[in-house]
Amino acid sequence: MSDDAEATRARGRPPRGKAVEEASQPDGLELNKRIIELLQQDGRMAYSSIANIVGVSEGTVRNRVRQLIDDNVITIQAEALPDAFGYTFNAMTFLKVAPGADIDDVARRLSKVPEVYYLTMILGRYDLGMATFHKSQDDFRRFLTSHCYGQDDIAEVENNLILKVHKVKMQWSLGEDEA
């Protein structure tokens, strides 16, 4: 990823680049959507297959995908399923940052912890929400003791054990009229 794209991602701003400019063209947006939809179905789909389905050259698909990646519109990666590696204990933890502590510093510190797979700044009673995976209840306790309890930058911790995940949506509908 380019330094500009990385900086844009870090600021939480929408990407601005060639893929977005091309998407503003009447046919460009539809082509990008179709390519993304196909890659969401199968991230390993050959560019030649995509090209046949959407009716453009393989080179066009290759260039579009590269530009979408470079402009921070999509990523293509393997997703390891935690259960397959023994991480069966899933928790949500909510944190109130201590007065005077920098919330971004706390988030940066926790972002480096391998067990944390989702970390968000939130509004409401708490300042940060994080989802974590652990191999056991003891692992979770060690995580909390090492990274949450007794930390000068954390004032309050609320833990919730996830008993069952009913939905995880990683594919996004790109249709404009869909609810």
C-alpha positions in Angstrom: 0.0 0.0 0.0 1.3 3.4 -0.8 2.2 5.9 1.9 -0.6 8.2 0.8 -3.2 5.3 1.0 -1.8 4.3 4.4 -2.1 7.8 5.7 -5.6 8.1 4.3 -6.6 4.9 6.0 -5.1 6.0 9.3 -7.1 9.2 9.3 -10.3 7.3 8.7 -11.1 9.3 5.6 -12.5 7.8 2.4 -9.9 6.9 -0.1 -9.2 9.3 -3.0 -7.4 8.0 -6.0 -7.7 6.7 -9.5 -10.1 3.9 -8.6 -12.5 6.5 -7.1 -12.1 8.8 -10.0 -12.8 5.9 -12.4 -15.8 4.9 -10.4 -17.3 8.3 -10.9 -17.5 7.5 -14.6 -21.0 6.1 -15.4 -19.7 2.6 -16.4 -16.7 2.7 -14.1 -18.7 2.5 -10.9 -20.7 -0.5 -12.2 -17.6 -2.3 -13.3 -15.9 -1.8 -10.0 -19.0 -3.0 -8.2 -19.2 -6.2 -10.3 -15.5 -6.9 -9.8 -15.8 -6.4 -6.0 -19.0 -8.6 -5.9 -17.2 -11.4 -7.7 -14.1 -11.2 -5.4 -16.4 -11.2 -2.4 -17.8 -14.5 -3.6 -14.3 -15.9 -4.3 -11.2 -13.9 -3.4 -9.1 -16.3 -5.5 -11.2 -16.0 -8.7 -8.9 -15.7 -11.7 -8.8 -12.4 -13.4 -9.6 -14.1 -16.7 -12.8 -15.6 -15.2 -13.8 -12.2 -13.8 -13.1 -10.6 -17.2 -15.3 -13.2 -19.0 -18.2 -12.6 -16.6 -18.1 -8.8 -16.7 -17.2 -8.5 -20.4 -13.8 -6.7 -20.3 -10.2 -7.7 -20.9 -8.2 -9.5 -18.2 -5.8 -6.6 -18.2 -8.6 -4.2 -17.4 -9.7 -6.4 -14.4 -6.0 -6.7 -13.2 -5.6 -2.9 -13.4 -8.9 -2.2 -11.7 -8.2 -4.6 -8.9 -4.7 -3.2 -8.4 -6.1 0.3 -8.3 -8.9 -0.7 -5.9 -6.3 -2.2 -3.5 -3.9 0.8 -3.9 -6.7 3.3 -3.2 -7.8 1.4 0.0 -11.2 0.5 -1.4 -10.7 -3.3 -1.0 -8.3 -5.8 0.5 -7.8 -9.4 -0.5 -6.6 -11.7 2.2 -7.0 -15.1 3.8 -9.1 -15.1 7.0 -8.1 -17.7 9.6 -11.0 -19.0 11.6 -10.1 -18.8 15.3 -11.7 -22.1 16.3 -9.4 -24.0 14.0 -6.4 -22.8 16.1 -8.0 -23.4 19.5 -9.3 -19.9 20.1 -12.8 -20.9 21.3 -13.2 -18.3 24.1 -14.6 -15.0 22.6 -15.2 -11.9 24.6 -16.3 -8.3 24.3 -14.7 -5.8 26.7 -15.7 -2.2 27.2 -13.2 0.3 28.7 -13.6 3.7 30.2 -10.3 5.6 29.7 -8.9 7.3 32.8 -9.3 11.1 33.1 -6.3 12.8 31.6 -5.3 9.7 29.6 -5.1 10.0 25.8 -7.7 7.6 24.2 -5.6 7.3 21.1 -2.6 6.2 23.1 -4.7 3.5 24.9 -6.1 2.4 21.5 -2.6 2.2 20.0 -1.4 0.1 23.0 -4.2 -2.3 22.8 -4.1 -2.6 19.0 -0.7 -4.2 19.4 -2.0 -7.0 21.5 -2.5 -10.2 19.4 -5.7 -11.3 21.1 -7.5 -8.1 20.1 -9.1 -8.5 16.7 -11.6 -5.6 16.8 -11.1 -2.3 18.6 -13.4 0.7 18.3 -13.8 4.1 19.9 -17.4 4.4 21.0 -19.8 7.0 22.4 -21.8 6.3 25.6 -20.9 5.0 28.9 -17.5 3.6 27.7 -14.8 5.0 25.4 -13.4 1.8 23.8 -15.0 -1.5 22.8 -12.8 -4.5 21.9 -13.5 -8.0 20.8 -10.9 -10.6 21.7 -10.3 -14.3 21.2 -8.6 -16.6 23.8 -7.9 -20.3 24.1 -9.4 -20.6 27.6 -10.9 -18.7 30.5 -7.4 -18.6 32.1 -6.0 -17.0 29.0 -8.7 -14.4 29.1 -8.0 -13.7 32.8 -4.2 -13.3 32.0 -5.1 -11.0 29.1 -7.2 -8.8 31.4 -4.6 -8.7 34.1 -1.8 -7.8 31.7 -3.6 -5.3 29.5 -6.6 -3.9 31.3 -6.7 -4.2 35.1 -4.3 -2.0 37.0 -3.4 0.2 34.0 -3.1 3.9 34.8 -4.8 4.8 31.6 -7.9 2.6 32.1 -10.5 3.7 34.7 -13.2 1.0 34.3 -13.5 -2.4 32.6 -16.7 -4.3 31.7 -16.4 -7.8 30.3 -18.9 -9.8 28.4 -18.5 -13.4 27.3 -19.8 -14.2 23.9 -21.8 -17.4 24.1 -22.8 -17.7 20.5 -22.2 -15.7 17.3 -25.4 -15.5 15.3 -24.0 -13.4 12.4 -20.7 -12.2 11.1 -21.0 -10.3 7.9 -17.8 -9.7 5.9 -19.4 -9.2 2.5 -21.1 -6.0 1.7 -24.0 -5.5 -0.7 -23.1 -2.9 -3.2 -26.6 -2.3 -4.5 -27.8 1.2 -3.9 -31.5 0.4 -3.3 -31.0 -2.5 -0.9 -31.9 -2.2 2.7 
